[in-house]
């Protein structure tokens, strides 16, 4: 059930409005039944209680200013002209319980209404008390008690208001954090799918192109290239399904951790070599020592860099240098720029590589210099606060 069914327009739970109507009903009953009042006094008190009953049925629908005037007007008449109806307006008379309605009104307005309605309720309460003193001088010694009660009600309502405001801010912050976490997760999945698809299409097209060129002169080689393309496509389709499955995985099954890492780099290099890319790899350090986060990042960055090199400079030699040190891993991928001199702007590949590196607190650079395109990534291998988000 949605939160809107449990919370009124003022932000309080819906049960608060009916509960808030109980004390006014008690005060009105005490006013009418406690001593001589007459029909006119009963009508005045009954009218003054009606706004709470309306608000109990339709929380937040009655404007606060209308609520205040609806309560204050009949009580002002009762406490200034009630003597004409036979109402005892002295300090000992039970009619003073009608002033409790005003005290309650001040507290409720302080808890849920705007400052205009709060000021109107306070002024109305003061005015009714002063009017009663004028109508019955023996009541003058009780004015401080009622105004003090109104002050306590105001402070109590104001504290409830601040608490509700804080709760609303916490709910908004929680909602924003949940939205941000969902956005980061979508970006992470998008990066994984982008890298898998880009790598698959690039290498598959290279195999298909090789098969097309060898179809007439080397049918067996063409079949082998097509077999490699089919095998790569099936494997990549499984990778995509596994990656998308992470979105709905509810347990810690092995499939949820089946993403590649640095130990899969040799097979990645082999797939590009088999597709005809002249690839030279220089590596120092052990791939097995890399943590899962940096290992996945290095794999995906290398995969994207090789995919870009094959797409923008097909057939050009590519050099990969990977140095794994105690506290840092450095990856450099270079290749000659293709005939179009395309600096590769506007794609998601460079953005994704940079995001992966920065999420791990590393440094990334890519660009052309002297006819050579270079991708450089440095990843820390020790715990370090990420610049933004949470590394995956």
FENBEL-V946613 format. One record per residue. N is the residue number from 0. RES is the residue in one small letter. PSI is psi in degrees with one decimal (* if undefined). OMEGA is omega in degrees with one decimal (999 if undefined). Layout:
n:N res:RES psi:PSI omega:OMEGA
n:N res:RES psi:PSI omega:OMEGA
//
This chain:
n:0 res:x psi:137.3 omega:-174.9
n:1 res:x psi:156.8 omega:-178.1
n:2 res:x psi:-29.2 omega:-177.4
n:3 res:x psi:-21.5 omega:179.2
n:4 res:x psi:-13.8 omega:-176.4
n:5 res:x psi:-11.7 omega:-173.7
n:6 res:x psi:134.0 omega:179.3
n:7 res:x psi:176.4 omega:-177.9
n:8 res:x psi:-22.7 omega:178.3
n:9 res:x psi:-3.0 omega:178.1
n:10 res:x psi:-12.3 omega:179.5
n:11 res:x psi:155.4 omega:174.1
n:12 res:x psi:151.5 omega:-174.3
n:13 res:x psi:-24.4 omega:-179.3
n:14 res:x psi:-13.7 omega:-177.0
n:15 res:x psi:-42.3 omega:-176.9
n:16 res:x psi:-47.7 omega:177.0
n:17 res:x psi:-38.9 omega:179.4
n:18 res:x psi:-37.9 omega:-179.6
n:19 res:x psi:-16.8 omega:179.6
n:20 res:x psi:-12.3 omega:-176.5
n:21 res:x psi:-50.3 omega:179.2
n:22 res:x psi:-44.4 omega:177.4
n:23 res:x psi:-38.0 omega:176.9
n:24 res:x psi:-39.7 omega:178.5
n:25 res:x psi:-44.9 omega:-179.6
n:26 res:x psi:-39.4 omega:179.0
n:27 res:x psi:-41.7 omega:178.7
n:28 res:x psi:-42.5 omega:179.2
n:29 res:x psi:-34.5 omega:179.7
n:30 res:x psi:-42.4 omega:-174.6
n:31 res:x psi:-38.7 omega:-172.5
n:32 res:x psi:-8.1 omega:-174.3
n:33 res:x psi:-15.3 omega:-177.6
n:34 res:x psi:-175.6 omega:-179.6
n:35 res:x psi:124.8 omega:-179.3
n:36 res:x psi:-49.6 omega:-176.2
n:37 res:x psi:167.0 omega:-177.1
n:38 res:x psi:-38.8 omega:-178.3
n:39 res:x psi:-42.3 omega:178.5
n:40 res:x psi:-40.4 omega:179.0
n:41 res:x psi:-41.4 omega:178.7
n:42 res:x psi:-43.2 omega:-178.8
n:43 res:x psi:-46.3 omega:179.7
n:44 res:x psi:-39.4 omega:178.7
n:45 res:x psi:-41.6 omega:177.5
n:46 res:x psi:-38.5 omega:-178.2
n:47 res:x psi:-27.2 omega:-178.5
n:48 res:x psi:-22.5 omega:-175.2
n:49 res:x psi:-40.9 omega:-179.3
n:50 res:x psi:-36.1 omega:178.1
n:51 res:x psi:-35.4 omega:178.0
n:52 res:x psi:-40.7 omega:177.1
n:53 res:x psi:-43.8 omega:-178.8
n:54 res:x psi:-28.9 omega:177.7
n:55 res:x psi:-35.7 omega:179.8
n:56 res:x psi:-40.8 omega:-178.4
n:57 res:x psi:78.2 omega:-175.0
n:58 res:x psi:129.4 omega:174.7
n:59 res:x psi:-3.1 omega:-177.3
n:60 res:x psi:-29.5 omega:-177.8
n:61 res:x psi:121.2 omega:179.9
n:62 res:x psi:141.6 omega:-174.4
n:63 res:x psi:-41.1 omega:-179.2
n:64 res:x psi:-40.2 omega:176.6
n:65 res:x psi:-40.5 omega:177.9
n:66 res:x psi:-48.8 omega:-177.3
n:67 res:x psi:-49.8 omega:-178.1
n:68 res:x psi:-36.2 omega:179.8
n:69 res:x psi:-36.5 omega:179.7
n:70 res:x psi:-45.3 omega:-171.7
n:71 res:x psi:-41.1 omega:-173.5
n:72 res:x psi:-54.8 omega:-179.5
n:73 res:x psi:-32.2 omega:178.7
n:74 res:x psi:-32.5 omega:176.5
n:75 res:x psi:-41.0 omega:178.1
n:76 res:x psi:-44.5 omega:-178.8
n:77 res:x psi:-43.7 omega:-173.1
n:78 res:x psi:-7.0 omega:176.9
n:79 res:x psi:-32.9 omega:-177.5
n:80 res:x psi:10.7 omega:-176.8
n:81 res:x psi:-23.9 omega:-180.0
n:82 res:x psi:-30.6 omega:179.0
n:83 res:x psi:-19.4 omega:178.9
n:84 res:x psi:4.3 omega:-178.5
n:85 res:x psi:20.3 omega:-179.9
n:86 res:x psi:135.2 omega:177.9
n:87 res:x psi:109.2 omega:-177.6
n:88 res:x psi:10.7 omega:178.7
n:89 res:x psi:172.8 omega:-178.8
n:90 res:x psi:-20.1 omega:-178.8
n:91 res:x psi:-13.5 omega:-176.8
n:92 res:x psi:145.9 omega:179.1
n:93 res:x psi:-9.8 omega:178.4
n:94 res:x psi:-17.0 omega:178.7
n:95 res:x psi:-17.4 omega:176.3
n:96 res:x psi:-22.1 omega:177.2
n:97 res:x psi:-27.1 omega:178.4
n:98 res:x psi:-22.9 omega:176.0
n:99 res:x psi:-28.1 omega:175.0
n:100 res:x psi:-37.9 omega:179.1
n:101 res:x psi:-39.6 omega:177.1
n:102 res:x psi:-45.2 omega:178.5
n:103 res:x psi:-37.1 omega:179.0
n:104 res:x psi:-44.1 omega:179.6
n:105 res:x psi:-45.0 omega:179.4
n:106 res:x psi:-41.0 omega:-178.8
n:107 res:x psi:-40.7 omega:177.8
n:108 res:x psi:-38.5 omega:177.8
n:109 res:x psi:-27.6 omega:-177.4
n:110 res:x psi:-26.7 omega:-170.9
n:111 res:x psi:-11.2 omega:-173.0
n:112 res:x psi:173.6 omega:177.2
n:113 res:x psi:169.0 omega:-175.3
n:114 res:x psi:-30.6 omega:177.7
n:115 res:x psi:-45.1 omega:179.4
n:116 res:x psi:-34.0 omega:177.6
n:117 res:x psi:-47.9 omega:179.1
n:118 res:x psi:-40.2 omega:179.0
n:119 res:x psi:-40.7 omega:179.7
n:120 res:x psi:-41.5 omega:179.7
n:121 res:x psi:-46.8 omega:179.8
n:122 res:x psi:-38.7 omega:178.2
n:123 res:x psi:-42.3 omega:178.5
n:124 res:x psi:-47.3 omega:178.9
n:125 res:x psi:-43.2 omega:-178.8
n:126 res:x psi:-41.2 omega:179.9
n:127 res:x psi:-41.9 omega:179.2
n:128 res:x psi:-45.1 omega:178.6
n:129 res:x psi:-41.8 omega:178.6
n:130 res:x psi:-36.6 omega:179.1
n:131 res:x psi:-36.8 omega:176.6
n:132 res:x psi:-40.5 omega:178.8
n:133 res:x psi:-40.6 omega:-178.5
n:134 res:x psi:-32.8 omega:-178.9
n:135 res:x psi:95.5 omega:-176.5
n:136 res:x psi:-28.2 omega:-179.4
n:137 res:x psi:-11.8 omega:178.3
n:138 res:x psi:-6.3 omega:-170.8
n:139 res:x psi:-28.1 omega:-178.5
n:140 res:x psi:-8.5 omega:-178.2
n:141 res:x psi:-3.8 omega:-173.8
n:142 res:x psi:-37.9 omega:-177.8
n:143 res:x psi:-36.0 omega:178.9
n:144 res:x psi:-45.0 omega:-176.3
n:145 res:x psi:-40.3 omega:177.7
n:146 res:x psi:-35.8 omega:174.7
n:147 res:x psi:-40.1 omega:176.9
n:148 res:x psi:-38.9 omega:177.0
n:149 res:x psi:-36.7 omega:178.1
n:150 res:x psi:-42.4 omega:177.4
n:151 res:x psi:-40.8 omega:178.4
n:152 res:x psi:-40.3 omega:178.5
n:153 res:x psi:-47.3 omega:-179.4
n:154 res:x psi:-40.7 omega:178.9
n:155 res:x psi:-46.1 omega:178.6
n:156 res:x psi:-38.1 omega:-179.4
n:157 res:x psi:-38.6 omega:177.1
n:158 res:x psi:-40.1 omega:175.9
n:159 res:x psi:-37.7 omega:179.0
n:160 res:x psi:-45.7 omega:-179.9
n:161 res:x psi:-39.2 omega:178.3
n:162 res:x psi:-42.9 omega:179.1
n:163 res:x psi:-38.0 omega:177.8
n:164 res:x psi:-41.8 omega:178.2
n:165 res:x psi:-42.4 omega:177.8
n:166 res:x psi:-39.3 omega:178.5
n:167 res:x psi:-41.0 omega:177.9
n:168 res:x psi:-40.4 omega:178.7
n:169 res:x psi:-40.6 omega:177.9
n:170 res:x psi:-42.8 omega:179.4
n:171 res:x psi:-41.7 omega:178.9
n:172 res:x psi:-40.2 omega:178.3
n:173 res:x psi:-41.1 omega:177.9
n:174 res:x psi:-41.2 omega:179.3
n:175 res:x psi:-40.9 omega:178.7
n:176 res:x psi:-39.7 omega:178.1
n:177 res:x psi:-41.8 omega:177.6
n:178 res:x psi:-39.8 omega:179.3
n:179 res:x psi:-41.0 omega:178.0
n:180 res:x psi:-41.2 omega:178.0
n:181 res:x psi:-39.5 omega:178.7
n:182 res:x psi:-43.1 omega:178.4
n:183 res:x psi:-38.8 omega:179.7
n:184 res:x psi:-40.9 omega:177.3
n:185 res:x psi:-40.5 omega:178.7
n:186 res:x psi:-39.7 omega:179.8
n:187 res:x psi:-46.7 omega:179.1
n:188 res:x psi:-38.9 omega:178.7
n:189 res:x psi:-40.5 omega:178.4
n:190 res:x psi:-43.8 omega:-178.6
n:191 res:x psi:-46.6 omega:-178.6
n:192 res:x psi:-41.3 omega:178.8
n:193 res:x psi:-45.7 omega:-177.7
n:194 res:x psi:-41.6 omega:179.9
n:195 res:x psi:-46.6 omega:-177.3
n:196 res:x psi:-44.4 omega:-179.2
n:197 res:x psi:-44.3 omega:179.4
n:198 res:x psi:-44.2 omega:-177.7
n:199 res:x psi:-49.2 omega:-177.9
n:200 res:x psi:-41.1 omega:-178.5
n:201 res:x psi:-52.8 omega:-176.6
n:202 res:x psi:-37.6 omega:178.2
n:203 res:x psi:-44.7 omega:178.1
n:204 res:x psi:-35.6 omega:177.2
n:205 res:x psi:-41.9 omega:177.6
n:206 res:x psi:-42.1 omega:179.6
n:207 res:x psi:-41.2 omega:177.9
n:208 res:x psi:-41.8 omega:177.7
n:209 res:x psi:-38.9 omega:178.7
n:210 res:x psi:-40.0 omega:179.1
n:211 res:x psi:-40.8 omega:-179.2
n:212 res:x psi:-29.5 omega:-176.6
n:213 res:x psi:3.1 omega:-172.6
n:214 res:x psi:-42.0 omega:-176.5
n:215 res:x psi:-42.2 omega:-173.7
n:216 res:x psi:-22.2 omega:-177.6
n:217 res:x psi:76.4 omega:-178.4
n:218 res:x psi:-36.8 omega:-179.9
n:219 res:x psi:-40.8 omega:177.6
n:220 res:x psi:-36.6 omega:178.3
n:221 res:x psi:-43.2 omega:177.4
n:222 res:x psi:-39.8 omega:179.2
n:223 res:x psi:-41.0 omega:178.9
n:224 res:x psi:-39.9 omega:177.9
n:225 res:x psi:-37.2 omega:175.8
n:226 res:x psi:-43.4 omega:178.4
n:227 res:x psi:-40.9 omega:179.8
n:228 res:x psi:-41.6 omega:179.1
n:229 res:x psi:-43.7 omega:-179.9
n:230 res:x psi:-43.2 omega:179.1
n:231 res:x psi:-40.7 omega:179.6
n:232 res:x psi:-43.7 omega:179.0
n:233 res:x psi:-42.2 omega:179.8
n:234 res:x psi:-40.0 omega:179.9
n:235 res:x psi:-34.5 omega:176.0
n:236 res:x psi:-39.6 omega:176.5
n:237 res:x psi:-38.1 omega:177.4
n:238 res:x psi:-41.3 omega:179.7
n:239 res:x psi:-44.7 omega:179.0
n:240 res:x psi:-40.6 omega:179.9
n:241 res:x psi:-39.4 omega:-180.0
n:242 res:x psi:-45.5 omega:178.1
n:243 res:x psi:-32.4 omega:178.4
n:244 res:x psi:-23.9 omega:177.1
n:245 res:x psi:-24.9 omega:-178.7
n:246 res:x psi:-29.6 omega:-175.5
n:247 res:x psi:10.6 omega:178.9
n:248 res:x psi:131.1 omega:-177.8
n:249 res:x psi:-0.5 omega:179.5
n:250 res:x psi:-174.4 omega:-179.1
n:251 res:x psi:43.8 omega:179.6
n:252 res:x psi:156.4 omega:-178.4
n:253 res:x psi:-30.2 omega:-177.7
n:254 res:x psi:-26.1 omega:-178.9
n:255 res:x psi:-9.6 omega:-179.8
n:256 res:x psi:20.6 omega:-172.7
n:257 res:x psi:23.7 omega:176.2
n:258 res:x psi:153.1 omega:-177.9
n:259 res:x psi:163.2 omega:174.0
n:260 res:x psi:-168.0 omega:-174.0
n:261 res:x psi:-27.9 omega:-179.6
n:262 res:x psi:-13.2 omega:177.5
n:263 res:x psi:-0.8 omega:-179.0
n:264 res:x psi:-41.6 omega:179.0
n:265 res:x psi:-41.6 omega:178.7
n:266 res:x psi:-31.9 omega:175.8
n:267 res:x psi:-44.9 omega:178.3
n:268 res:x psi:-40.3 omega:-178.1
n:269 res:x psi:-36.4 omega:-178.8
n:270 res:x psi:-36.1 omega:178.6
n:271 res:x psi:-36.8 omega:177.3
n:272 res:x psi:-41.3 omega:-179.4
n:273 res:x psi:-23.6 omega:178.3
n:274 res:x psi:-1.0 omega:174.2
n:275 res:x psi:9.6 omega:179.3
n:276 res:x psi:122.0 omega:175.1
n:277 res:x psi:105.5 omega:-171.1
n:278 res:x psi:124.6 omega:175.6
n:279 res:x psi:126.5 omega:-177.3
n:280 res:x psi:128.8 omega:174.3
n:281 res:x psi:121.4 omega:-173.5
n:282 res:x psi:138.2 omega:172.3
n:283 res:x psi:144.6 omega:-178.3
n:284 res:x psi:166.7 omega:-176.5
n:285 res:x psi:129.5 omega:178.2
n:286 res:x psi:-29.3 omega:-177.1
n:287 res:x psi:-12.8 omega:-179.3
n:288 res:x psi:-7.2 omega:-176.8
n:289 res:x psi:136.4 omega:174.0
n:290 res:x psi:162.3 omega:-177.0
n:291 res:x psi:-42.3 omega:-177.9
n:292 res:x psi:-58.6 omega:176.7
n:293 res:x psi:-32.8 omega:179.5
n:294 res:x psi:-45.7 omega:177.3
n:295 res:x psi:-42.4 omega:-179.7
n:296 res:x psi:-45.3 omega:179.3
n:297 res:x psi:-41.5 omega:179.4
n:298 res:x psi:-49.0 omega:-176.9
n:299 res:x psi:-37.9 omega:179.2
n:300 res:x psi:-43.4 omega:177.4
n:301 res:x psi:-43.2 omega:179.3
n:302 res:x psi:-45.8 omega:-179.4
n:303 res:x psi:-41.1 omega:-179.6
n:304 res:x psi:-43.2 omega:178.0
n:305 res:x psi:-38.6 omega:177.9
n:306 res:x psi:-43.4 omega:178.3
n:307 res:x psi:-42.0 omega:-179.7
n:308 res:x psi:-42.6 omega:-179.1
n:309 res:x psi:-32.1 omega:-178.5
n:310 res:x psi:-39.2 omega:-173.7
n:311 res:x psi:-21.5 omega:177.6
n:312 res:x psi:65.4 omega:-176.0
n:313 res:x psi:135.2 omega:178.8
n:314 res:x psi:-10.2 omega:-179.7
n:315 res:x psi:146.9 omega:178.6
n:316 res:x psi:142.8 omega:179.9
n:317 res:x psi:135.7 omega:179.3
n:318 res:x psi:130.6 omega:179.2
n:319 res:x psi:124.9 omega:176.4
n:320 res:x psi:120.4 omega:-178.9
n:321 res:x psi:116.9 omega:-178.8
n:322 res:x psi:117.7 omega:-179.7
n:323 res:x psi:113.6 omega:179.9
n:324 res:x psi:-172.4 omega:-174.9
n:325 res:x psi:-42.5 omega:-175.3
n:326 res:x psi:3.7 omega:-174.4
n:327 res:x psi:146.7 omega:172.1
n:328 res:x psi:131.3 omega:-179.2
n:329 res:x psi:129.1 omega:178.8
n:330 res:x psi:130.1 omega:176.5
n:331 res:x psi:123.3 omega:177.4
n:332 res:x psi:123.0 omega:-178.2
n:333 res:x psi:149.9 omega:175.0
n:334 res:x psi:152.5 omega:176.8
n:335 res:x psi:144.6 omega:177.8
n:336 res:x psi:140.6 omega:-178.5
n:337 res:x psi:173.5 omega:-178.4
n:338 res:x psi:-28.3 omega:-178.0
n:339 res:x psi:-6.9 omega:-178.3
n:340 res:x psi:37.7 omega:-175.2
n:341 res:x psi:117.2 omega:177.9
n:342 res:x psi:5.9 omega:174.7
n:343 res:x psi:52.0 omega:177.6
n:344 res:x psi:162.1 omega:166.2
n:345 res:x psi:-6.7 omega:-179.6
n:346 res:x psi:171.3 omega:178.8
n:347 res:x psi:-14.2 omega:-175.1
n:348 res:x psi:-53.5 omega:-179.6
n:349 res:x psi:-39.1 omega:178.5
n:350 res:x psi:-44.5 omega:179.8
n:351 res:x psi:-41.5 omega:178.3
n:352 res:x psi:-44.3 omega:-179.8
n:353 res:x psi:-42.0 omega:179.9
n:354 res:x psi:-41.6 omega:179.6
n:355 res:x psi:-44.4 omega:-177.4
n:356 res:x psi:-45.4 omega:-176.5
n:357 res:x psi:-31.8 omega:176.5
n:358 res:x psi:-26.9 omega:178.2
n:359 res:x psi:4.3 omega:178.3
n:360 res:x psi:21.2 omega:-179.1
n:361 res:x psi:-166.4 omega:-179.7
n:362 res:x psi:143.5 omega:-177.1
n:363 res:x psi:141.3 omega:176.1
n:364 res:x psi:144.0 omega:177.8
n:365 res:x psi:141.0 omega:179.6
n:366 res:x psi:177.3 omega:-177.9
n:367 res:x psi:139.9 omega:175.6
n:368 res:x psi:122.1 omega:178.9
n:369 res:x psi:43.7 omega:175.7
n:370 res:x psi:9.4 omega:-179.7
n:371 res:x psi:130.2 omega:175.8
n:372 res:x psi:132.5 omega:-174.5
n:373 res:x psi:137.7 omega:172.3
n:374 res:x psi:124.4 omega:-176.5
n:375 res:x psi:124.2 omega:179.6
n:376 res:x psi:130.7 omega:175.9
n:377 res:x psi:122.2 omega:-176.9
n:378 res:x psi:127.6 omega:175.0
n:379 res:x psi:143.6 omega:-179.5
n:380 res:x psi:3.2 omega:176.1
n:381 res:x psi:162.7 omega:-178.9
n:382 res:x psi:129.3 omega:179.3
n:383 res:x psi:136.2 omega:179.9
n:384 res:x psi:132.3 omega:177.1
n:385 res:x psi:155.0 omega:-179.9
n:386 res:x psi:-30.9 omega:176.7
n:387 res:x psi:144.8 omega:176.5
n:388 res:x psi:-162.4 omega:-177.8
n:389 res:x psi:126.6 omega:-178.9
n:390 res:x psi:148.5 omega:180.0
n:391 res:x psi:* omega:999
//
